Amino acid sequence: METPDQQHAQTASAADGTDRGAAAGSAPGEAGRIADRTWEEASGDPQYRAAVIDLLGALAYGELSAFERLAEDAKLAPTMDDKAELAKMASAEFHHFETLRERLAQVEAEPNEAMEPFAGALDEFHRQTAPSDWLEGLVKAYVGDSIASDFYREVAVRLDSDTRELVLTVLGDTGHASFAVEKVRAAIEADPRVGGRLALWARRLMGEALSQAQRVVAERDSLSTMLVGGVADGFDLAEVGRMFSRITEAHTKRMAALGLAA
């Protein structure tokens, strides 16, 4: 018979599997010809090249921000072990940032220029969703970052093979999912009142994250074109709606893994 901890771990793993696979694997139909090409073959299209540089710039700034937040959250950690765990995760995020920055340089894009258009939206999101304590920080990193990751995985299935592999690699879980689930569930078990507060917080994060994602896409022509057609063969407005439905469904599963009501 499984222990409650084993059941919780499996739930977290399933939710994290949704993070990594459901969005990327559930898009109907073929991704189109670009997905069958390498970067060298696909980058001859200037519109596609601009979209990929935008995407990598947004991801790079997101990883840099994640590093900063995790390092800051470590100050709120209640134990030395928790501080060390968050520091290790922060280090992994910074490694992802370095990987993306190197890739931007390889494709002859200036990394800082590629990241700059996305700094305002991401900084504003973090300003509006600054956690007030350790548990809110855990929920934000698990729920908020996962929503962004789902969005990028949806786009990844329509990228060239080289870029897709890179994007999926840097979106890999740094260990925060199981760590957050364990700590949040333990806190709720110790004080059930905590669950209501964190559920409200997670719902706020969901709304803010989707709002910022839509704002970024609307302001960058190359990314919006990738989503609604043109660069990405076969991705229409109806599919965009289904994409956000899948992201919302994945969020609901993560909330369940945390023991929170969606």
Secondary structure in CASP SS format (residue, H / E / C, confidence):
PFRMAT SS
TARGET T0000
AUTHOR 0000-0000-0000
METHOD secondary structure of the structure
MODEL  1
M C 1.00
E C 1.00
T C 1.00
P H 1.00
D H 1.00
Q H 1.00
Q H 1.00
H H 1.00
A H 1.00
Q H 1.00
T H 1.00
A H 1.00
S H 1.00
A H 1.00
A H 1.00
D H 1.00
G H 1.00
T H 1.00
D H 1.00
R H 1.00
G H 1.00
A H 1.00
A H 1.00
A H 1.00
G H 1.00
S C 1.00
A C 1.00
P C 1.00
G C 1.00
E C 1.00
A C 1.00
G C 1.00
R H 1.00
I H 1.00
A H 1.00
D H 1.00
R C 1.00
T C 1.00
W H 1.00
E H 1.00
E H 1.00
A H 1.00
S C 1.00
G C 1.00
D C 1.00
P H 1.00
Q H 1.00
Y H 1.00
R H 1.00
A H 1.00
A H 1.00
V H 1.00
I H 1.00
D H 1.00
L H 1.00
L H 1.00
G H 1.00
A H 1.00
L H 1.00
A H 1.00
Y H 1.00
G H 1.00
E H 1.00
L H 1.00
S H 1.00
A H 1.00
F H 1.00
E H 1.00
R H 1.00
L H 1.00
A H 1.00
E H 1.00
D H 1.00
A H 1.00
K H 1.00
L H 1.00
A C 1.00
P C 1.00
T C 1.00
M H 1.00
D H 1.00
D H 1.00
K H 1.00
A H 1.00
E H 1.00
L H 1.00
A H 1.00
K H 1.00
M H 1.00
A H 1.00
S H 1.00
A H 1.00
E H 1.00
F H 1.00
H H 1.00
H H 1.00
F H 1.00
E H 1.00
T H 1.00
L H 1.00
R H 1.00
E H 1.00
R H 1.00
L H 1.00
A H 1.00
Q H 1.00
V C 1.00
E C 1.00
A C 1.00
E C 1.00
P H 1.00
N H 1.00
E H 1.00
A H 1.00
M H 1.00
E H 1.00
P H 1.00
F H 1.00
A H 1.00
G H 1.00
A H 1.00
L H 1.00
D H 1.00
E H 1.00
F H 1.00
H H 1.00
R H 1.00
Q H 1.00
T C 1.00
A C 1.00
P C 1.00
S C 1.00
D C 1.00
W H 1.00
L H 1.00
E H 1.00
G H 1.00
L H 1.00
V H 1.00
K H 1.00
A H 1.00
Y H 1.00
V H 1.00
G H 1.00
D H 1.00
S H 1.00
I H 1.00
A H 1.00
S H 1.00
D H 1.00
F H 1.00
Y H 1.00
R H 1.00
E H 1.00
V H 1.00
A H 1.00
V C 1.00
R C 1.00
L C 1.00
D C 1.00
S H 1.00
D H 1.00
T H 1.00
R H 1.00
E H 1.00
L H 1.00
V H 1.00
L H 1.00
T H 1.00
V H 1.00
L C 1.00
G C 1.00
D C 1.00
T C 1.00
G C 1.00
H H 1.00
A H 1.00
S H 1.00
F H 1.00
A H 1.00
V H 1.00
E H 1.00
K H 1.00
V H 1.00
R H 1.00
A H 1.00
A H 1.00
I H 1.00
E H 1.00
A H 1.00
D C 1.00
P C 1.00
R H 1.00
V H 1.00
G H 1.00
G H 1.00
R H 1.00
L H 1.00
A H 1.00
L H 1.00
W H 1.00
A H 1.00
R H 1.00
R H 1.00
L H 1.00
M H 1.00
G H 1.00
E H 1.00
A H 1.00
L H 1.00
S H 1.00
Q H 1.00
A H 1.00
Q H 1.00
R H 1.00
V H 1.00
V H 1.00
A H 1.00
E H 1.00
R C 1.00
D H 1.00
S H 1.00
L H 1.00
S H 1.00
T H 1.00
M H 1.00
L H 1.00
V H 1.00
G C 1.00
G C 1.00
V C 1.00
A C 1.00
D C 1.00
G C 1.00
F C 1.00
D C 1.00
L H 1.00
A H 1.00
E H 1.00
V H 1.00
G H 1.00
R H 1.00
M H 1.00
F H 1.00
S H 1.00
R H 1.00
I H 1.00
T H 1.00
E H 1.00
A H 1.00
H H 1.00
T H 1.00
K H 1.00
R H 1.00
M H 1.00
A H 1.00
A H 1.00
L H 1.00
G C 1.00
L C 1.00
A C 1.00
A C 1.00
END
